[in-house]
Amino acid sequence: MQVKKKFNGLILAVMCLLLNACVAPEKMSRSMSDEEKANLYLQMGVRYLEMNMLKIAQEKLNIALSFNPEDAELQNALGVMHERLQQNTAAGQHYKKAVKINADDFRIKNNYGRFLCESGKYLEGIRLLKQALAMPLNNRKWFAYTNIGRCELKNAKPALAETNFRLALQKNTRYAPALAEMQRISYNKGQFLSARAFLERYLGVAKHTSETLWYAVQTERGLGNKALVEQYRERLFGFFPASSEAQQLKTAIKLY
């Protein structure tokens, strides 16, 4: 009961601070421990990250850091923030520290492994992602499998990538990122009916992106379905006119 009251109080505190509708933070936090203060500002920072309000998120997370720099979740959140700000050196430092503080958190290892892969450190990234997969408490293995697949694609190993995307879909048949990746792989292999099928599964759980529409156009063109080519083309130009895929398709049309 005591824990529940404390948790509810923390939620209320976060809501009040986000809305600026309660007393000043310094007054409200006087009776809190440094760990509680850090958690409070961490939750605010994460919420602002979710809203892509990066400047305010940075402010809140830095305050949390001043109270408890040894919090693994906080270091992970700082890594995400710096990555979004394209400050990759700082992002890597925070991700690395998060793993060092808590090497048993599969979510943190998955995140750092993904970051390393996107930074071109494929072997190191895959090593961490496989460690995340091996953790008994990891009940969301499709994230790591998908990240390994993307890493293998970047490392020019499409066959290994496909294997991992399929393993991700065995764990979660409705995981949209893995379905989108399989649409792309199927198209690149000239398996147009398979690409169409993966797109249909994708659209059952997510909305089109400029990339899924581009591959849809190319797939239906390969199948000779002019009506669907036009339909997808119009959607791409209508919903994502400034995308690189739309510009690429405009260039292709001019060449015909």
C-alpha positions in Angstrom: 0.0 0.0 0.0 2.9 2.3 0.9 4.5 1.6 -2.5 1.3 2.3 -4.3 0.8 5.6 -2.6 4.4 6.6 -3.4 4.0 5.6 -7.0 0.8 7.5 -7.4 2.4 10.5 -5.8 5.2 10.4 -8.4 2.8 10.2 -11.3 0.9 13.2 -9.9 4.2 15.1 -9.5 5.1 14.4 -13.1 1.7 15.5 -14.4 1.8 18.7 -12.3 5.3 19.7 -13.5 4.4 18.9 -17.1 1.3 21.1 -16.9 3.0 23.8 -14.8 -0.2 23.6 -12.8 1.2 22.9 -9.3 3.7 24.4 -6.9 7.3 25.0 -8.1 9.5 21.9 -8.5 12.0 23.1 -5.9 9.2 23.4 -3.3 7.5 20.1 -4.2 10.8 18.1 -4.2 12.2 19.3 -0.8 10.9 16.2 1.0 12.2 13.8 -1.7 15.4 11.9 -1.8 18.0 12.5 -4.5 16.9 9.2 -6.1 13.3 10.2 -6.1 14.1 13.6 -7.6 16.2 12.0 -10.3 13.3 9.6 -11.2 10.9 12.5 -11.2 12.9 14.5 -13.7 13.8 11.3 -15.7 10.1 10.6 -16.2 9.5 14.2 -17.4 12.5 14.1 -19.7 11.3 10.8 -21.2 7.9 12.3 -21.8 9.3 15.3 -23.5 11.5 13.0 -25.6 8.3 11.2 -26.7 6.8 14.5 -27.7 10.1 15.3 -29.6 10.6 18.5 -27.5 14.3 17.9 -27.3 15.4 21.2 -25.7 13.1 20.7 -22.7 13.9 17.0 -22.5 17.6 17.8 -22.3 17.0 20.3 -19.5 15.0 17.8 -17.4 17.4 14.9 -18.0 20.4 17.0 -17.1 18.6 17.9 -13.8 18.0 14.2 -13.2 21.7 13.6 -13.9 22.7 16.0 -11.2 20.8 14.0 -8.7 21.7 10.4 -9.7 24.3 9.9 -12.5 24.4 6.2 -11.7 20.9 5.4 -13.0 21.1 3.1 -16.0 17.7 4.2 -17.4 18.7 7.8 -17.2 21.9 7.2 -19.0 20.0 5.3 -21.7 17.5 8.2 -22.0 20.4 10.6 -22.4 21.9 8.4 -25.1 18.6 8.6 -27.0 18.4 12.3 -26.6 21.9 13.0 -27.8 21.4 10.5 -30.7 18.3 12.5 -31.8 20.4 15.7 -31.6 22.9 14.0 -33.8 25.6 14.2 -31.1 26.8 10.7 -31.6 29.9 10.8 -29.5 27.9 11.9 -26.4 25.2 9.4 -27.2 27.7 6.5 -27.4 29.2 7.5 -24.1 25.8 7.5 -22.3 24.7 4.2 -23.9 28.1 2.6 -22.9 27.7 3.8 -19.3 24.1 2.6 -19.1 25.3 -0.9 -20.1 28.1 -0.7 -17.6 25.7 0.2 -14.8 23.2 -2.5 -15.6 24.5 -5.2 -17.9 21.4 -7.3 -17.2 18.8 -5.0 -18.9 18.1 -6.4 -22.3 16.4 -3.2 -23.4 19.5 -1.1 -22.8 21.7 -3.7 -24.6 19.3 -3.8 -27.5 19.4 0.0 -27.8 23.2 0.3 -27.5 23.6 -2.6 -30.0 21.3 -0.8 -32.5 23.2 2.4 -32.1 26.5 0.7 -32.7 25.2 -0.9 -35.9 23.9 2.4 -37.1 27.4 3.9 -36.4 29.0 1.2 -38.6 30.3 -0.9 -35.7 28.5 -4.0 -37.0 30.3 -6.8 -35.1 30.2 -5.0 -31.8 26.6 -4.1 -32.3 25.5 -7.7 -33.2 27.5 -9.0 -30.2 25.4 -6.9 -27.9 22.2 -7.7 -29.6 22.8 -11.4 -29.4 23.6 -10.9 -25.7 20.2 -9.2 -25.3 18.6 -12.2 -27.1 20.1 -14.7 -24.7 18.7 -13.0 -21.6 16.0 -15.1 -20.0 13.8 -12.1 -19.1 13.8 -10.8 -22.7 10.1 -11.3 -23.7 10.4 -9.0 -26.7 13.1 -10.8 -28.8 11.6 -9.5 -32.0 13.2 -6.1 -31.4 16.7 -7.6 -31.2 16.2 -9.9 -34.2 15.0 -7.0 -36.3 17.9 -4.9 -35.2 20.3 -7.7 -36.0 18.7 -8.0 -39.4 19.1 -4.3 -40.1 22.7 -4.5 -39.0 23.3 -7.4 -41.4 21.8 -5.5 -44.2 24.1 -2.6 -43.6 27.0 -5.1 -43.5 26.0 -6.3 -47.0 24.7 -9.7 -45.7 21.1 -9.8 -47.0 20.7 -13.6 -46.5 21.5 -13.3 -42.8 19.3 -10.2 -42.6 16.3 -12.1 -44.0 16.9 -15.0 -41.5 16.7 -12.6 -38.6 13.7 -10.7 -39.9 11.9 -14.1 -40.2 12.9 -15.0 -36.7 11.5 -11.7 -35.5 8.2 -12.5 -37.2 8.1 -15.9 -35.6 8.2 -14.1 -32.2 5.7 -11.5 -33.3 3.8 -12.0 -36.5 2.5 -8.4 -36.4 5.7 -6.5 -35.9 5.5 -3.8 -38.5 9.2 -2.9 -38.9 10.1 -6.6 -39.7 7.2 -6.8 -42.1 8.4 -3.7 -43.9 11.9 -5.1 -44.1 10.6 -8.3 -45.6 8.6 -6.3 -48.2 11.8 -4.7 -49.3 13.9 -7.9 -49.3 11.2 -9.8 -51.3 11.1 -7.0 -53.9 14.9 -6.9 -54.2 14.8 -10.7 -54.8 12.2 -10.3 -57.5 9.6 -12.1 -55.4 6.8 -9.6 -56.2 3.9 -11.7 -54.9 5.7 -12.2 -51.6 6.4 -8.5 -51.4 2.7 -7.7 -51.9 1.8 -10.2 -49.2 4.2 -8.7 -46.7 2.8 -5.3 -47.5 -0.8 -6.5 -46.9 0.3 -7.9 -43.5 2.1 -4.6 -42.7 -1.0 -2.5 -43.5 -3.0 -4.7 -41.1 -1.0 -3.2 -38.2 0.5 0.1 -39.5 0.1 2.9 -41.9 2.0 3.5 -45.1 5.4 5.2 -45.1 7.0 6.8 -48.1 9.3 3.7 -48.3 6.4 1.1 -48.2 4.6 3.1 -50.9 7.7 3.3 -53.1 8.2 -0.5 -52.9 4.5 -1.0 -53.5 4.7 1.0 -56.7 7.7 -1.0 -57.9 6.1 -4.3 -56.9 2.9 -3.7 -58.8 4.9 -2.4 -61.8 6.7 -5.7 -61.7 3.4 -7.6 -61.6 2.0 -5.5 -64.5 -0.8 -4.1 -62.4 -1.1 -0.5 -63.8 -4.2 0.4 -61.7 -2.4 -0.3 -58.4 0.8 1.4 -59.6 -1.2 4.6 -60.2 -3.0 4.3 -56.9 0.1 3.9 -54.9 1.9 6.6 -56.9 -0.9 9.1 -56.1 -0.7 8.2 -52.4 3.1 8.7 -52.4 2.8 12.1 -54.0 -0.2 13.0 -51.9 1.0 12.0 -48.5 4.8 12.3 -48.8 5.4 14.9 -51.6 8.8 16.0 -50.1 10.1 12.5 -49.5 13.2 11.2 -51.3 11.1 8.3 -52.6 8.6 10.8 -54.2 11.4 12.7 -55.8 13.0 9.5 -57.0 9.7 8.4 -58.6 9.3 11.8 -60.3 12.7 11.5 -61.8 11.9 8.0 -63.0 8.6 9.2 -64.6 10.5 12.0 -66.5 12.9 9.4 -67.9 10.0 7.3 -69.5 
